[in-house]
C-alpha cells in the first residue's frame, strides 16, 4: 500500500472521537492519524478513503472538502453485531494536476482490491467512478458497474472527463473491460430520449425512479455489480441538500440506506463510492449524517454476506428448468441459503465472460418465464455475448 498519497484524518475528528462513548463505531476503526500513523491492514475487510478532488465535478466545485463532517457522524454511530474489521486510510489530497489525483486514487484502490479489501470512497465528483473502474485493469477481469443516479452522465464523446461525461469514457476507452452497466433511479426529464435509447441499444439495465422505489426490483442490479457508485443527486434535495445539482425528486433517506445495504450484502461488490457531497450547501450537517448512515448500512450488509454465487457450487441451489414453446429451455437456480434467484447463461468454458454464467434475477422473472415471457435481463445478457 502506497501511503505517500494519503494524509491522516483531521486531528479535530480524533479529538471529537475521544469525547464519544467507548462503544461507538469510531473506537473500533483503525484510523490513520498524525499520532498513530498508518493503520495495520491485516485482516481488514473495509477501508474508508476520502478524495479531495473536485476540479472535474460539473457545477459542484467544493465537493472534495470538509469530509471530516462525514467522519464525525460515522464515528459516533454504534456498530451492529459485526465481525467486520474497518480501517480509515485518511484522504487523497488534490494533486498538482487532476491526473495526479486520479493516478493516486486508482493505485490505492488497485492495492486494496489485491488485498481483498473493499474501498468505501467518500468525497470528490462522480468522475472518480471512472478512476475506480480503471483500477480493475490490473485484475484482468470484466467489470459490472451499478450507478445510483438521476442522470446517465454520458456527455459527448469528445468531452473531457467530468462528473457528467464519465460513462462515455468507460464505454469507449481501451482497455474495455465493462460487461454490464446498470443505472438505478434515473429521472427521464434529466436524460435525452437519444441517451435512453443508446443505453437500451447497448443492452444495459436502466430503472426509472418510480420502478426503482419498489426496492425488490433493483436488488439483482447490486447482486451483479463489482462497482457501486452513488451520486447524491439521486437523493431528493430535502433529504440531502449538500449538492449543487440536487433536485426536488429522488430517493428518500431510508430508501438510499436500503440500497447501500443491498450493495453491502452482495457477494460480488468489491468497491463502493458516494460522490458529490458539498458541505457548503448542507443544512446542519444533515447530508453528512445521511452519508454516515449509508456507510453504516453498507458495512452491515458486508457483515451479513452469505457467500452465495459465485462462491458456492451448484449443489447448494435448487434447479428449475422452464420449457419454452419455440426456444431452448431456461434454467433457473434458487439459493438454499437465501432464497435468491439466478438465471443461467450458456457460456463456453474458455470464454472470458465465464464469471457471468449466472445472472441475478427475481422470483418474478421465474414466474414470468413459466408463462412463456423471457426475462429481459436474460435477453440482454445473451445479446452482449453474441
MIMI-568607 format. One record per residue: x, y, z of N, C-alpha, C in turn; residue in one letter. Coordinates in steps of 0.001 Angstrom, whole numbers, padded with zeros to 6 digits, always signed. Example, Ala and Ser with C-alpha at 12.3 -4.5 7.8 and 13.67 -1.06 7.14 Angstrom:
<nodes>
+013190-005690+007800+012300-004500+007800+013200-003300+007800A;+012850-002250+007080+013670-001060+007140+012900+000030+007870S;
</nodes>
This chain:
<nodes>
+000847-001195+000000+000000+000000+000000+000884+001247+000000X;+000706+002112-001008+001493+003341-001095+000876+004397-000182X;+001525+004612+000959+000994+005531+001961+001299+006990+001646X;+002211+007234+000705+002636+008601+000413+001497+009446-000140X;+000506+008791-000743-000605+009534-001349-001643+009969-000317X;-001535+009474+000913-002616+009634+001886-002220+010549+003043X;-003147+011424+003431-002932+012281+004596-003829+011805+005731X;-003376+011987+006983-004150+011464+008124-005510+012136+008282X;-006380+011453+009002-007672+012030+009391-007415+013268+010254X;-008235+014278+010072-008063+015558+010760-008024+015385+012280X;-007112+016117+012926-006936+015987+014377-008216+016335+015145X;-009003+017265+014619-010244+017643+015318-011226+016473+015373X;-011181+015591+014364-012048+014413+014361-011579+013418+015414X;-010269+013259+015517-009696+012357+016528-010042+012863+017926X;-009938+014178+018129-010277+014769+019431-011766+014602+019720X;-012603+014763+018691-014050+014587+018845-014377+013158+019254X;-013660+012204+018670-013900+010795+018969-013624+010483+020434X;-012656+011161+021012-012312+010925+022419-013444+011314+023363X;-014357+012158+022888-015490+012585+023703-016683+011644+023578X;-016591+010679+022645-017717+009779+022393-017647+008534+023278X;-018708+007767+023258-018763+006514+024012-017659+005563+023556X;-017133+004805+024468-016101+003815+024119-016663+002720+023225X;-017990+002622+023181-018642+001578+022378-018984+002045+020963X;-018729+003299+020635-019136+003807+019327-018255+003225+018223X;-018737+003346+016995-018072+002723+015853-016652+003237+015658X;-016459+004536+015850-015133+005121+015634-014047+004475+016455X;-014409+003978+017633-013405+003362+018511-013057+001934+018113X;-013746+001401+017108-013378+000070+016610-012771+000148+015208X;-012607+001377+014692-012000+001568+013367-010506+001849+013528X;-009699+001243+012691-008261+001536+012681-008044+002803+011852X;-007724+003896+012521-007720+005209+011880-006296+005681+011605X;-006097+006198+010406-004823+006832+010040-004773+008217+010691X;-003983+008356+011744-003878+009627+012452-002440+010123+012427X;-002298+011407+012737-000955+012008+012796-000115+011304+013855X;-000736+011009+014979-000003+010447+016116+000279+008954+015947X;-000737+008198+015525-000586+006735+015447+000005+006273+014115X;-000067+007117+013095+000463+006726+011786-000527+005892+010998X;-000018+005224+009976-000873+004456+009071-001297+003146+009727X;-002566+002769+009604-003049+001565+010310-002563+000267+009681X;-002517-000761+010511-002224-002113+010043-003450-002644+009309X;-003261-003128+008079-004392-003591+007268-004584-005107+007339X;-003875-005771+008208-004035-007215+008372-005468-007533+008794X;-006131-008428+008047-007498-008888+008323-008560-007789+008210X;-008230-006682+007573-009217-005619+007344-010074-005994+006134X;-011392-005796+006243-012306-006092+005131-012767-004830+004391X;-012832-003695+005096-013342-002447+004516-012384-001321+004859X;-012072-000480+003865-011206+000681+004094-011886+001939+003562X;-012046+002927+004426-012643+004212+004035-011546+005088+003425X;-011883+005707+002303-010907+006515+001567-011562+007827+001151X;-011023+008945+001632-011521+010252+001233-010772+010762+000015X;-011488+011442-000884-010875+012004-002095-011231+013490-002160X;-010218+014347-002141-010456+015789-002096-010347+016435-003480X;-010781+015715-004494-010683+016197-005880-012045+016650-006392X;-012126+017935-006754-013419+018472-007212-013317+019198-008548X;-012138+019215-009175-011939+020074-010347-012723+019623-011575X;-013085+018346-011638-013870+017868-012780-015322+017572-012410X;-015732+018083-011258-017137+017936-010868-017930+019077-011483X;-018927+018729-012271-019684+019726-013019-020625+020506-012105X;-020441+021824-012038-021331+022717-011277-021437+022341-009800X;-020380+021771-009246-020433+021392-007830-019051+021530-007199X;-018357+022614-007555-016999+022837-007051-017012+022927-005526X;-016097+022234-004904-016044+022182-003444-016457+020832-002885X;-016749+019869-003792-017276+018577-003318-016185+017646-002778X;-014956+018131-002677-013921+017307-002047-013535+017788-000664X;-014215+018830-000188-013809+019461+001069-014634+018972+002261X;-014068+019193+003452-014788+019011+004722-015346+017605+004910X;-014565+016613+004501-015003+015231+004683-015011+014838+006161X;-014394+015669+006994-014386+015372+008432-015791+015437+009030X;-016707+016179+008383-018089+016200+008887-018731+014811+008751X;-018454+014132+007639-018978+012772+007442-018366+011836+008470X;-017063+011961+008657-016375+011062+009604-016901+011238+011029X;-017119+012463+011444-017649+012692+012793-018979+011971+012989X;-019860+012115+011989-021181+011480+012093-021062+009952+012042X;-020130+009445+011251-019949+007992+011163-019358+007437+012454X;-018346+008081+012954-017651+007582+014146-018566+007511+015366X;-019529+008453+015450-020361+008491+016665-021498+007466+016641X;-021741+006830+015483-022758+005779+015424-022283+004544+016176X;-023227+003701+016582-022869+002445+017247-022899+001305+016231X;-021930+000399+016286-021911-000714+015334-022997-001729+015640X;-023321-002538+014622-024213-003668+014845-023411-004838+015407X;-023992-006019+015368-023268-007228+015809-022362-007674+014669X;-021260-006971+014521-020388-007144+013363-019085-007827+013742X;-018562-008557+012765-017217-009122+012878-016244-008408+011934X;-016778-007446+011176-016016-006805+010107-014959-005858+010669X;-013725-005986+010192-012654-005064+010569-012594-003913+009565X;-012548-002693+010085-012621-001495+009258-011406-000618+009520X;-010881-000011+008459-009807+000974+008587-010240+002266+007911X;-009740+003386+008384-009926+004679+007723-008551+005164+007299X;-008323+005200+005999-006991+005493+005462-006692+006986+005386X;-007689+007842+005662-007480+009276+005504-007861+009730+004108X;-007241+010820+003647-007638+011457+002390-006521+011495+001363X;-006931+011419+000095-006032+011750-001010-006229+013235-001307X;-005154+014015-001180-005235+015439-001461-005259+015688-002962X;-005660+016907-003362-005577+017291-004764-004123+017252-005219X;-003883+016626-006363-002559+016669-006948-002346+017979-007689X;-001117+018205-008183-000841+019403-008971-001765+019474-010181X;-002016+018323-010782-002986+018205-011868-004027+017163-011462X;-005197+017242-012086-006250+016259-011781-005744+014847-012054X;-004944+014693-013095-004422+013367-013449-003567+012782-012333X;-002903+013657-011557-002102+013174-010425-003003+012562-009353X;-004119+013256-009088-005081+012708-008109-005640+011380-008610X;-006016+011349-009882-006565+010128-010469-005582+008966-010324X;-004323+009222-010609-003313+008157-010508-003234+007628-009077X;-003198+008546-008107-003084+008140-006697-004292+007311-006268X;-005499+007798-006606-006722+007088-006198-006774+005707-006840X;-006470+005636-008132-006512+004353-008843-005516+003368-008250X;-004331+003855-007923-003290+002978-007365-003697+002446-005990X;-004274+003318-005165-004704+002887-003826-005814+001846-003936X;-006804+002108-004803-007905+001150-004968-007378-000181-005499X;-006470-000125-006466-005877-001357-007007-005197-002168-005902X;-004430-001478-005046-003748-002174-003942-004752-002809-002977X;-005833-002083-002690-006855-002616-001778-007547-003830-002384X;-007888-003746-003673-008550-004877-004334-007676-006128-004289X;-006387-005947-004497-005468-007097-004467-005373-007710-003076X;-005664-006916-002049-005663-007417-000672-007053-007905-000244X;-008018-007926-001201-009413-008286-000904-010031-007379+000150X;-009652-006100+000116-010238-005083+000988-011171-004215+000139X;-012385-003978+000634-013371-003194-000103-013154-001710+000189X;-012788-000901-000814-012706+000541-000572-014087+001174-000531X;-014306+002027+000477-015504+002858+000555-015029+004289+000327X;-015375+004844-000840-014830+006123-001269-015832+007223-000955X;-015360+008269-000279-016213+009427+000011-015521+010673-000528X;-016333+011639-000975-015776+012882-001473-015441+012819-002946X;-015285+014005-003529-014966+014085-004945-016202+014018-005816X;-015997+014294-007102-017081+014205-008067-017245+012780-008555X;-018317+012542-009300-018577+011172-009743-017640+010733-010860X;-016815+011642-011367-015776+011239-012308-014806+010238-011676X;-014770+010199-010342-013907+009230-009637-014366+007796-009937X;-015630+007623-010361-016103+006291-010752-015251+005732-011889X;-014897+006592-012846-014034+006162-013951-012673+005703-013418X;-012130+006450-012475-010833+006108-011872-010928+004773-011139X;-012032+004595-010414-012284+003327-009720-012324+002174-010722X;-013033+002365-011820-013138+001339-012869-011764+000978-013427X;-010926+001983-013686-009598+001736-014253-008706+000947-013285X;-008977+001025-011987-008188+000261-011008-008351-001240-011208X;-009461-001657-011859-009714-003079-012093-008923-003622-013275X;-008283-002733-014053-007497-003199-015202-006458-004234-014772X;-005850-003987-013616-004788-004878-013139-005309-006269-012785X;-006629-006386-012532-007202-007685-012165-007530-008525-013386X;-007505-007884-014575-007744-008581-015843-009055-009376-015811X;-010127-008678-015485-011451-009299-015479-012460-008303-016014X;-013580-008817-016512-014657-007921-016902-015360-007393-015651X;-015960-006220-015786-016475-005494-014630-017927-005084-014870X;-018731-005183-013825-020103-004659-013842-020175-003441-012933X;-020811-002384-013425-020983-001156-012650-022467-000902-012450X;-022856-000596-011213-024206-000129-010929-024108+001283-010363X;-024724+002237-011051-024712+003633-010621-026103+004036-010161X;-026173+004628-008977-027431+005176-008468-027386+006663-008783X;-028176+007086-009757-028008+008435-010294-029270+008853-011035X;-029602+010127-010964-030760+010634-011698-030426+010878-013167X;-029107+010913-013466-028629+011144-014840-027691+010009-015258X;-027587+009792-016571-026688+008752-017077-025240+009220-017133X;-025009+010528-017195-023651+011088-017245-022863+010574-018449X;-023531+010530-019595-022856+010109-020826-022025+011232-021428X;-022576+012455-021437-021888+013560-022083-021716+013295-023571X;-020838+014046-024209-020490+013824-025607-019155+013113-025698X;-018958+012363-026764-017746+011555-026891-016480+012390-026857X;-016553+013642-027364-015351+014471-027397-015208+015355-026160X;-016122+015204-025191-015996+015954-023936-014797+015454-023140X;-014188+016353-022360-013181+015921-021392-013882+015125-020288X;-013105+014361-019557-013658+013565-018456-014174+014486-017353X;-015464+014409-017055-016057+015146-015946-017061+014238-015248X;-017662+014780-014183-018663+014012-013442-019907+013745-014285X;-020092+014497-015392-021279+014300-016226-020948+013719-017595X;-019714+013207-017757-019363+012563-019031-018542+011291-018829X;-018427+010841-017576-017517+009722-017295-017969+008412-017931X;-019291+008231-018096-019781+006938-018583-019341+006678-020025X;-019367+007712-020869-018923+007501-022257-017458+007105-022307X;-016656+007602-021354-015230+007227-021298-015086+005752-020904X;-015914+005303-019971-015875+003893-019559-016256+002989-020727X;-017280+003414-021480-017777+002587-022586-016781+002539-023748X;-016133+003680-024045-015375+003803-025286-013877+003553-025149X;-013288+003856-024001-011826+003834-023927-011285+002435-023674X;-010141+002160-024276-009447+000886-024081-008547+000967-022841X;-008283-000154-022152-008933-001444-022389-010383-001425-021922X;-011247-002032-022719-012674-002023-022403-013044-003311-021672X;-013140-003201-020351-013441-004363-019518-014858-004338-018965X;-015683-003396-019472-017049-003302-018963-017924-004379-019585X;-018563-005197-018747-019535-006176-019239-020943-005607-019143X;-021287-005058-017982-022644-004529-017835-022639-003255-017005X;-023527-002344-017381-023769-001120-016633-025249-001085-016273X;-025540-000767-015038-026925-000597-014595-027075+000788-013992X;-028128+001479-014402-028468+002746-013754-029730+002533-012929X;-029669+002951-011690-030796+002806-010766-031283+004195-010379X;-032537+004502-010724-033162+005737-010262-033076+006904-011218X;-032891+006638-012529-032807+007781-013444-034166+008469-013554X;-034096+009782-013780-035303+010596-013941-035356+011059-015392X;-036421+010688-016077-036484+010802-017538-036208+012216-018032X;-036714+013236-017332-036554+014616-017804-035120+015129-017707X;-034232+014380-017041-032821+014762-016992-031994+014073-018080X;-032619+013210-018872-031889+012426-019870-032620+012497-021206X;-031864+012735-022277-032497+012830-023593-032998+011459-024029X;-033994+011460-024903-034514+010199-025428-033433+009446-026194X;-032514+010192-026836-031405+009552-027557-030497+008790-026598X;-030244+009365-025411-029406+008687-024424-030097+007437-023878X;-031381+007569-023606-032149+006419-023104-032128+005287-024122X;-032299+005645-025406-032280+004643-026468-030898+004025-026627X;-029844+004857-026485-028475+004348-026618-028185+003280-025573X;-028548+003540-024306-028292+002546-023265-029075+001268-023507X;-030277+001408-024065-031066+000231-024402-030399-000544-025547X;-029854+000174-026523-029174-000477-027651-027902-001200-027219X;-027302-000708-026126-026093-001352-025590-026438-002518-024653X;-027741-002780-024488-028245-003868-023635-027865-003680-022171X;-027816-002410-021747-027593-002098-020344-028934-002075-019610X;-028878-002138-018280-030090-002170-017466-030350-000786-016880X;-031546-000269-017082-031914+001028-016521-033239+000906-015778X;-033305+001569-014632-034502+001523-013779-034947+002952-013492X;-036095+003352-014023-036629+004674-013704-036904+004766-012209X;-036893+006001-011718-037030+006228-010277-038263+005536-009701X;-039390+005651-010381-040620+005041-009863-040503+003539-009699X;-039905+002874-010702-039716+001425-010630-038678+001069-009572X;-037623+001915-009479-036539+001632-008533-036992+001769-007083X;-038016+002595-006853-038507+002748-005483-039200+001480-004983X;-039618+000604-005889-040057-000737-005487-038779-001567-005357X;-038189-001534-004181-036790-001922-003998-036484-003359-004418X;-037477-004249-004356-037195-005637-004754-036846-005725-006240X;-037269-004724-007034-036942-004719-008466-035453-004544-008726X;-034778-003824-007834-033402-003411-008124-032346-004236-007397X;-032760-005099-006479-031760-005895-005735-030822-006657-006660X;-031306-007306-007759-030378-008038-008630-029307-007153-009266X;-029597-005860-009480-028608-004952-010073-027405-004784-009165X;-027601-004891-007858-026493-004772-006910-025813-006120-006687X;-026593-007187-006743-026003-008516-006601-025066-008830-007760X;-025277-008160-008888-024490-008424-010090-023334-007438-010266X;-023167-006468-009343-022200-005385-009527-020856-005685-008874X;-019790-005202-009518-018471-005151-008882-018264-003786-008240X;-018693-002747-008958-018543-001362-008511-019935-000764-008305X;-020156-000136-007154-021387+000619-006920-021008+002075-006703X;-021624+002955-007484-021345+004389-007434-022649+005135-007172X;-022679+005912-006090-023887+006661-005734-023619+008150-005864X;-024414+008806-006711-024386+010265-006842-025444+010814-005892X;-025043+011752-005028-026007+012302-004078-027177+012985-004783X;-027006+013318-006071-028104+013885-006835-029253+012921-007045X;-029054+011641-006734-030141+010657-006834-031092+010742-005639X;-030682+011486-004601-031477+011629-003378-032180+012986-003423X;-033417+013047-002973-034156+014310-003057-033484+015391-002212X;-033568+016614-002675-032854+017734-002057-033231+017932-000593X;-034481+017686-000253-034907+017863+001140-034214+016883+002078X;-033765+015757+001532-033097+014735+002337-031578+014940+002356X;-031027+015414+001220-029583+015567+001076-029274+016856+000313X;-029318+017994+000999-029136+019273+000307-027696+019578-000108X;-026716+018835+000390-025305+019176+000179-024810+018779-001207X;-025437+019338-002227-025065+019050-003612-025702+020136-004472X;-024883+020876-005220-025404+021968-006024-026324+021483-007143X;-026270+020192-007469-027124+019626-008514-028312+018847-007952X;-028578+019038-006664-029722+018346-006052-031028+018844-006656X;-032054+017979-006639-033350+018357-007208-034475+017868-006293X;-035708+018337-006530-036801+018003-005591-037120+016525-005498X;-036926+015777-006606-037296+014364-006605-036075+013465-006466X;-036319+012255-005998-035243+011292-005810-035601+010319-004705X;-034624+009564-004277-034839+008602-003204-034962+009312-001860X;-035733+008708-000959-035763+009135+000441-034567+008554+001177X;-034296+009093+002347-033160+008638+003138-033194+007150+003444X;-034352+006642+003844-034422+005218+004203-034263+004331+002969X;-034688+004855+001795-034537+004076+000559-033076+003977+000153X;-032338+005082+000245-030930+005050-000150-030116+004219+000844X;-030538+004170+002091-029856+003307+003072-030119+001831+002763X;-031342+001511+002334-031648+000133+001926-030818-000251+000711X;-030650+000690-000216-029830+000451-001401-028381+000196-000999X;-027866+000990-000058-026494+000787+000422-026346-000598+001053X;-027377-001050+001745-027316-002398+002338-027334-003475+001255X;-028139-003274+000208-028115-004207-000930-026698-004325-001495X;-026042-003167-001645-024674-003177-002171-023735-003936-001239X;-023912-003735+000056-023031-004407+001018-023243-005905+001069X;-024498-006328+000990-024794-007752+001169-024487-008560-000092X;-024268-007868-001219-023888-008554-002454-022506-009181-002308X;-022400-010463-002621-021103-011140-002519-020103-010633-003547X;-020595-009949-004558-019750-009556-005694-019177-008151-005574X;-019883-007244-004895-019455-005842-004832-018111-005735-004122X;-017133-005145-004811-015788-005040-004240-015310-003601-004122X;-016137-002614-004527-015844-001208-004229-017141-000412-004234X;-017165+000631-003404-018401+001367-003125-018052+002837-002962X;-018714+003719-003707-018395+005136-003615-019632+006003-003491X;-019523+007067-002691-020594+008057-002536-019999+009413-002911X;-020540+010036-003956-019894+011207-004552-020786+012447-004542X;-020121+013583-004782-020771+014888-004982-021262+015522-003679X;-020682+015138-002532-021019+015786-001258-020337+017151-001199X;-021138+018203-001030-020608+019573-000985-021117+020253+000275X;-020257+020313+001280-020688+020706+002627-021259+022125+002687X;-020853+022997+001743-021318+024387+001856-022814+024528+001592X;-023417+023503+000999-024867+023538+000764-025642+022738+001820X;-024936+022179+002782-025609+021299+003746-026409+022112+004758X;-027322+021421+005416-028179+022038+006425-027946+021323+007742X;-027197+021959+008646-026880+021375+009954-026293+019961+009814X;-025451+019808+008799-024739+018539+008541-025687+017364+008304X;-026876+017666+007799-027882+016623+007543-027368+015603+006523X;-026759+016090+005430-026278+015181+004384-025111+014347+004892X;-024219+014985+005665-023091+014244+006251-023608+013091+007108X;-024680+013374+007847-025273+012350+008704-025875+011219+007863X;-026554+011584+006765-027149+010562+005899-026061+009701+005257X;-024984+010319+004779-023881+009548+004189-023300+008586+005221X;-023141+009066+006456-022631+008200+007530-023546+006996+007718X;-024856+007216+007686-025791+006104+007848-025762+005167+006637X;-025567+005728+005434-025418+004881+004242-024201+003962+004391X;-023099+004525+004858-021888+003717+005066-022152+002658+006134X;-022870+003036+007189-023221+002082+008253-023987+000904+007665X;-024974+001201+006812-025778+000125+006221-024957-000719+005245X;-024025-000081+004549-023156-000856+003664-022315-001839+004477X;-021737-001357+005574-020933-002237+006444-021801-003356+007006X;-023023-003009+007417-023971-004016+007922-024182-005108+006875X;-024375-004687+005619-024562-005661+004547-023352-006557+004368X;-022168-005969+004335-020935-006761+004173-020813-007787+005293X;-021175-007375+006497-021060-008279+007644-021976-009489+007516X;-023081-009331+006760-024043-010429+006634-023988-011105+005270X;-022874-010957+004567-022707-011705+003324-022723-013205+003624X;-023349-013945+002706-023525-015383+002957-022748-016259+001979X;-021961-015606+001093-021147-016355+000126-022002-017234-000788X;-023023-016611-001380-023758-017242-002477-022875-017210-003720X;-023478-017414-004879-022741-017344-006140-021969-016018-006221X;-020726-015996-006691-020035-017095-007377-019177-017972-006472X;-019459-017974-005162-018601-018699-004229-019092-020115-003941X;-020367-020361-004122-020924-021686-003825-020952-022551-005079X;-021006-023841-004873-021194-024745-006010-022685-024920-006252X;-023032-025452-007433-024444-025545-007808-025218-026533-006938X;-024489-027347-006161-025175-028287-005265-025941-027546-004167X;-025576-026280-003937-026240-025503-002892-027493-024777-003396X;-027959-025165-004583-029099-024499-005184-030143-025516-005619X;-031379-025062-005666-032423-025839-006337-032449-025403-007802X;-032555-026373-008676-032538-026085-010112-033961-026184-010658X;-034335-025205-011468-035654-025176-012093-035474-024992-013599X;-036051-025882-014385-035976-025770-015844-037343-025402-016389X;-037367-024336-017204-038615-023856-017796-038575-024157-019292X;-039536-024934-019752-039619-025260-021175-040345-024153-021918X;-039717-023670-022986-040315-022616-023796-040873-023206-025086X;-041899-022573-025629-042573-023107-026811-041649-023184-028026X;-040904-022099-028285-040156-022007-029538-038654-021856-029329X;-038159-022189-028156-036737-021937-027905-036188-022981-026948X;-034859-022897-026713-034242-023786-025738-034800-023493-024350X;-034774-024486-023464-035289-024249-022104-034427-023241-021343X;-035037-022570-020389-034315-021666-019491-034087-022382-018160X;-032889-022178-017595-032565-022817-016327-032398-021753-015244X;-033127-021929-014147-033051-021023-013004-032460-021769-011815X;-031799-021014-010936-031276-021581-009693-031760-020734-008521X;-032172-021427-007459-032601-020742-006239-031682-021179-005099X;-031094-020196-004413-030157-020498-003330-030869-021124-002139X;-030313-022217-001641-030850-022829-000424-030591-021963+000803X;-029538-021127+000724-029177-020275+001867-030103-019070+002005X;-030370-018405+000892-031010-017092+000960-032339-017000+000231X;-032653-017973-000632-033860-017878-001441-033719-016942-002632X;-032500-016443-002872-032290-015561-004024-032192-016389-005307X;-032544-015745-006439-032663-016433-007717-031610-015981-008719X;-031209-016913-009615-030323-016629-010743-030871-017337-011982X;-030527-016779-013131-030856-017430-014398-029553-017740-015126X;-029476-018918-015714-028216-019370-016315-028081-018865-017750X;-026861-018427-018070-026496-018036-019428-025513-019070-019950X;-025755-019593-021134-024850-020603-021704-023585-019938-022227X;-022475-020234-021560-021185-019644-021915-020164-020756-022085X;-019359-020677-023139-018293-021661-023334-017295-021555-022190X;-016727-022686-021806-015867-022717-020623-014633-021831-020759X;-014156-021616-021996-012965-020795-022173-013298-019331-022450X;-014556-018970-022324-014983-017608-022605-014576-016685-021456X;-014121-015467-021775-013701-014532-020726-014873-014039-019880X;-016105-014323-020349-017281-013899-019604-017802-014992-018676X;-016963-015971-018402-017378-017140-017621-017978-016770-016262X;-017460-015683-015640-017954-015306-014312-019367-014722-014372X;-019909-014522-015575-021275-014018-015729-022244-015118-016128X;-021868-016374-015873-022688-017508-016309-024045-017529-015621X;-024115-017002-014405-025395-016891-013709-025714-015417-013504X;-026857-014992-014006-027284-013600-013895-028316-013491-012770X;-028103-012616-011782-029101-012467-010722-030454-012048-011281X;-031490-012599-010717-032846-012253-011152-033785-012331-009955X;-035067-012170-010198-036066-012216-009142-036978-013430-009330X;-037734-013735-008309-038727-014810-008410-039740-014485-009503X;-040047-013195-009667-040993-012785-010713-040453-013127-012107X;-039128-013001-012300-038550-013389-013588-038825-014871-013864X;-038728-015684-012814-039002-017116-012974-040475-017359-013314X;-041370-016709-012555-042798-016933-012822-043185-016402-014206X;-042560-015288-014631-042821-014771-015988-042405-015806-017035X;-041240-016447-016793-040752-017445-017747-041715-018629-017850X;-042298-019009-016723-043250-020134-016758-044485-019783-017589X;-044705-018484-017801-045814-018036-018648-045312-017627-020036X;-044137-018192-020393-043551-018010-021724-043082-016574-022003X;-042796-015823-020952-042265-014468-021120-040792-014496-020726X;-039892-014351-021702-038453-014428-021437-038013-013176-020683X;-037308-013322-019555-036850-012156-018798-035930-011274-019641X;-036151-009975-019550-035378-009031-020353-033891-009108-020039X;-033541-009343-018760-032119-009374-018389-031403-010573-019033X;-032129-011679-019226-031522-012826-019931-031271-012468-021390X;-032258-011855-021992-032140-011452-023399-030961-010494-023582X;-030845-009500-022691-029767-008516-022819-028398-009162-022629X;-028279-010062-021651-027004-010742-021423-026593-011569-022627X;-027549-012282-023211-027246-013090-024377-026826-012232-025568X;-027446-011066-025751-027081-010189-026849-025670-009630-026652X;-025298-009356-025407-023940-008858-025140-022880-009902-025472X;-023254-011168-025321-022308-012273-025581-022277-012679-027051X;-023242-012190-027821-023335-012612-029238-022163-012103-030066X;
</nodes>
